[in-house]
Amino acid sequence: MISWKSLALHLTLLGIAAVVAVMVWTKEDAPKAAKRAEVEVWSGRPEQISSIEFESKDKKVRIEPKKDKNGDWYVGHVDKTVTVRTPPSPHGGPDGGLDGGPEGPGLESKKESVVFVGVEQAHKLAESLAPLMALRAIGKVEDARKEEFGFDKPEGTLRVTVSGKQHVLTLGGTTPGGADRYAQLDSGEVYAVPGSIAQNLMFADSRLVERELHGFKPDEVGKVKIEQGGKSRELVRMDDKRDGWADAAAPGTLDETAGNWMTKLGRLRITQYVEKPTPEPAPGRALVSVKYLAKGGHELGHIELYKGPPAASSGKPTYLVQTEQTRWYAEVIPSTAEQVEQDLSSVVK
């Protein structure tokens, strides 16, 4: 007869063995889970892409690759139809026409166009499209099963031109779990592709827009050269002080005013890109120009801040920036830009 002590010992050993087995099984399967995309749909490299186009029921997206001395960048064009609410008719009834009747508020379609610059996220999209790697190949799907894969009402059509050859992909429904998406070539072959591809194209005017003013990290900067009108000043970073800056002539003395101004300059955020500002900012008429130099002395980038005409909606001035990352002029949040302008005279004297 087995004693309780012996039984407890056997159960303990069995539990330990089970835990070890689970750990080994998890360890062996972890690399397989991490390796998602395994099937090549088409080959290529990002730099071989000449155009990316996506068209759905209410949106057309076109991404044009560009290249300059600072690297790859992209121009995005989005034409879309949005639904907006119309105001109530002034001839409505006592309730102001808010009853939803013919004279009350309704919905109407409105066409909008957005043009923007993309860098980091747009490049990641290009990398995901050349080569295009699928999670798995499904094969050809019978017409009777189109609805099952979402091809009866496709999300849209993707066209990618790589090395002069255009590849066409119809985007269907999402896979079980919703993370990825079914896609079909003109040949009829169906694949499961990463869902991020469809998401980035469907929401290109938010996901692919470059919001960062610079491609370098703040801690890479060792010195800045500030120019305002005919005056200039050089600041150096104090590595032992967080966000600390000092005058280049006195590198060991913290200048809190200059440091606060540099912090505000770094908080400028892009709201929209402007391909051709009206009127276009005149050369040399920037509110301030700043060059960023690395600790080794080479130039990392620059920023120019301009004050534009009042916005029609608010009557307040608009502010534009142009940097090595934006390439184009871009509007920034006015309240932050105003602070940069107001404090400038205390930094450059």
Secondary structure, DSSP 8 states (H G I E B T S, - for coil): ---HHHHHHHHHHHHHHHHHHHHHHHHHHHHHHH----EEEE---GGGEEEEEEE-SSEEEEEEEEEETTEEEEEEEEEEEEEEE----TT--TTTTTTSSTTS--EEEEEEEEEEEE-HHHHHHHHHHTTEEESEEEEE--GGGHHHHT-SS-SEEEEEEETTEEEEEEEEEE-TTSSEEEEEETTSEEEEEEHHHHHHHHTHHHHSS---S-SS-GGGEEEEEEEETTEEEEEEEETTSTTEEEETTSTTS--HHHHHHHHHHHT--EEEEESS-SS---TT--SEEEEEEETTS-EEEEEEEEEEEE-TTT-SEEEEEEETTT-SEEEE-HHHHHHHHHHGGGT--
